[in-house]
Amino acid sequence: MKKQHTLTAYLLIGIGVFFLLRQLNIPIINNFHSWQTIIILIGLVLIVHSYATKNNQNLFSGTIVLGLGIHFYGLAYYSFWIDHWGMYLLIVGIAFVIRFFQTKKGLVPGLILVAIAVIMIFSVRLPSWFNWIYILIDYMEKFWPILLIIVGIYLLKKRK
């Protein structure tokens, strides 16, 4: 099989297994009959394809899709799951770190995103001597579009 068809083959196998398990109606996996499971499946397929073809192109996106699927599944089925915007930063940070292990690129942004995410997720429970973080969070929540504009302008200027 050519490498260009392996992604399609893995995707068809994964979707086939999903629908076969759904048809068999096994009681222990009834909670996995949801759109979140298909998102998780697509993420796993991208990651498996990346490792099988030794092409790290889909590793980053596969990790993000898998992380989003797990997050949405956790929100739907577990009452203890954290519903905070910092989880999305955490997913992207983990994707950078996982990509680093294969390509040796992206460790610093990954660790920064993971650190920011952890601080933001647990910022509600910080001791009183961390009041400066609350002020910083308020500014970040209010002016985050300006940060996107600045990063976009920087990337435009950097290319030239």
C-alpha positions in Angstrom: 0.0 0.0 0.0 1.3 3.4 -0.9 1.9 5.9 1.9 -0.6 8.3 0.4 -3.4 5.8 1.1 -2.5 4.8 4.6 -4.3 7.7 6.3 -7.5 6.8 4.4 -7.0 3.1 5.3 -6.5 3.8 9.0 -9.5 6.2 9.0 -11.7 3.5 7.3 -10.6 0.8 9.8 -11.2 3.1 12.8 -14.7 4.1 11.6 -15.5 0.5 10.8 -14.5 -0.7 14.3 -16.5 2.2 15.8 -19.7 1.2 13.9 -19.1 -2.6 14.4 -18.9 -2.0 18.2 -22.0 0.1 18.0 -23.8 -2.7 16.1 -22.7 -5.3 18.7 -24.1 -3.1 21.5 -21.7 -4.3 24.2 -23.0 -2.8 27.5 -19.6 -1.8 28.8 -18.9 0.6 25.9 -22.3 2.1 25.4 -21.0 5.5 26.5 -18.6 5.6 23.5 -21.5 5.9 21.0 -21.1 9.7 20.6 -19.7 12.3 18.4 -16.9 12.8 20.9 -15.7 9.3 20.3 -15.5 10.0 16.6 -13.3 13.0 17.3 -11.1 10.9 19.5 -10.9 8.3 16.8 -9.9 10.8 14.2 -7.1 12.1 16.5 -5.9 8.6 17.1 -5.9 7.8 13.4 -3.8 10.9 12.7 -1.3 10.0 15.4 -1.1 6.3 14.3 -0.6 7.4 10.7 2.1 9.8 11.8 4.1 7.1 13.6 3.4 4.4 11.0 4.7 6.5 8.1 7.4 8.2 10.1 6.0 11.5 8.8 5.5 13.8 11.7 3.2 16.1 9.7 0.0 14.9 11.4 1.4 14.4 14.9 0.6 17.9 16.1 -2.9 18.1 14.6 -3.7 14.6 15.7 -2.7 15.4 19.3 -4.9 18.5 19.3 -7.9 16.6 17.8 -7.4 13.7 20.3 -7.1 16.2 23.2 -10.3 18.0 22.1 -12.2 14.8 21.7 -11.1 13.6 25.2 -12.0 17.1 26.6 -15.5 17.1 25.1 -16.1 13.5 26.1 -15.1 14.4 29.7 -17.4 17.4 29.7 -20.3 15.3 28.5 -19.9 12.2 30.7 -17.9 13.2 33.9 -19.1 15.7 36.5 -15.6 16.3 37.8 -14.2 17.3 34.4 -12.7 20.8 34.4 -14.7 23.2 32.2 -12.2 26.1 31.8 -10.8 27.8 28.7 -7.3 27.0 30.0 -7.9 23.4 29.0 -7.6 24.4 25.4 -4.2 26.0 26.1 -3.2 22.8 27.9 -4.2 20.7 24.9 -2.1 22.8 22.5 0.8 22.9 24.9 0.8 19.1 25.2 0.7 18.9 21.4 3.8 21.0 21.2 5.6 18.9 23.7 4.6 15.6 22.0 5.8 17.0 18.7 9.1 18.0 20.3 9.8 14.4 21.2 9.7 13.5 17.4 11.0 16.7 15.7 13.1 18.4 18.5 11.1 21.6 17.8 8.5 23.4 19.9 9.5 22.6 23.5 9.6 26.1 24.8 6.2 27.2 23.5 4.8 23.9 24.7 6.1 24.3 28.2 5.0 28.0 28.3 1.5 27.1 27.2 1.3 24.2 29.7 2.5 26.5 32.5 0.0 29.3 31.6 -2.8 26.8 31.3 -2.1 25.2 34.7 -1.9 28.7 36.3 -5.1 29.8 34.7 -7.0 26.6 35.5 -6.0 26.7 39.2 -6.0 30.5 39.5 -9.3 30.3 41.5 -7.5 28.5 44.3 -4.3 30.6 44.5 -3.2 32.0 47.9 -3.8 35.7 48.6 -0.2 36.6 48.0 -0.8 35.8 44.3 -3.3 38.7 43.9 -1.1 40.2 41.1 -2.1 37.2 39.0 -5.8 38.1 39.2 -5.0 41.6 37.9 -2.9 40.1 35.1 -5.7 37.6 34.3 -8.3 40.4 34.2 -6.1 42.3 31.7 -5.5 39.2 29.6 -9.2 38.4 29.4 -10.0 41.9 28.4 -7.2 42.6 25.9 -6.4 39.2 24.4 -7.3 40.3 20.9 -4.6 42.9 21.0 -2.1 40.1 21.7 -3.3 38.3 18.6 -2.9 41.4 16.5 0.6 42.0 17.8 1.7 38.4 17.1 0.1 38.6 13.6 2.0 41.8 12.8 5.2 40.3 14.1 4.8 37.2 11.9 4.1 39.4 8.9 7.2 41.5 9.5 9.4 38.4 10.3 8.7 36.9 6.9 10.2 39.8 5.0 
